[in-house]
Amino acid sequence: QVQLQESGPGLVKPSETLSLTCTVSGASITSNYWSWIRQPPGKGLEWIGYIYYSGSTKYNPSLKSRVTISVDTSKNQFSLKLSSVTAADTAVYYCASLMTTVSDWAFDIWGQGTMVTVSS
Amino acid sequence: SYVLTQPPSVSVAPGQTARITCGGNNIGGKSVHWYQQKPGQAPVLVVYDDSDRPSGIPERFSGSNSGNTATLTISRVEAGDEADYYCQVWDTIGDHPVFGGGTKLTVL
């Protein structure tokens, strides 16, 4: 049974860098594409980016200049860094796995999510 | 970027059928995936590739997709189905996922 668990600080100061890690259990991180998604309070889902174990990445164009997603195969983890944060980056951050479907990809397994607040 | 439009809310009485729509330009030419998100919980995939269900999802959840509208249908609605529902497609031009704005299903 594949499980994902986010970890990282729940409070980040404005202008600093938000850093989160997702630990994958029950599957090898080399088996899939992995993604970060966020949800501001009371709002909808926003895709942040995804990564393959090889290090190949794709980012949301609206966040691309501030986002870095990386993978650590030795720890079966992947990570998110979002720089120069503002209050608008306050959200629940989810990590998720991308499942290959007949036509494209869907998010089949999600972490429980971690709330990150940007505030001084 | 590709845009998906969902109604903000849908209400239905227990035992009735709920239909949640997801509009997009020629969305019938894409695969649509649907997620259920209950308060305080992570989203759960309930339908993928327009009409397939992951293991463990009740048959009451079904989907269709044609023209400019995809529809998630929930039959014999139960109180436990009250949640936000999101549609998602893959933007093949940008090579990334796109979510709809979400629909809050209220069971009366």
Interface residues (C-beta under 8 A of the other chain):
Chain A: S35 G44 L45 E46 W47 Y50 K58 N60 P61 Y94 M99 T101 V102 S103 D104 W105 A106 F107 D108 W110 G111 Q112 G113
Chain B: S1 K30 S31 H33 Y35 Q41 A42 P43 V44 L45 Y48 D49 D52 P54 Y86 Q88 V89 W90 T92 G94 D95 H96 P97 V98 F99 G100 G101 G102
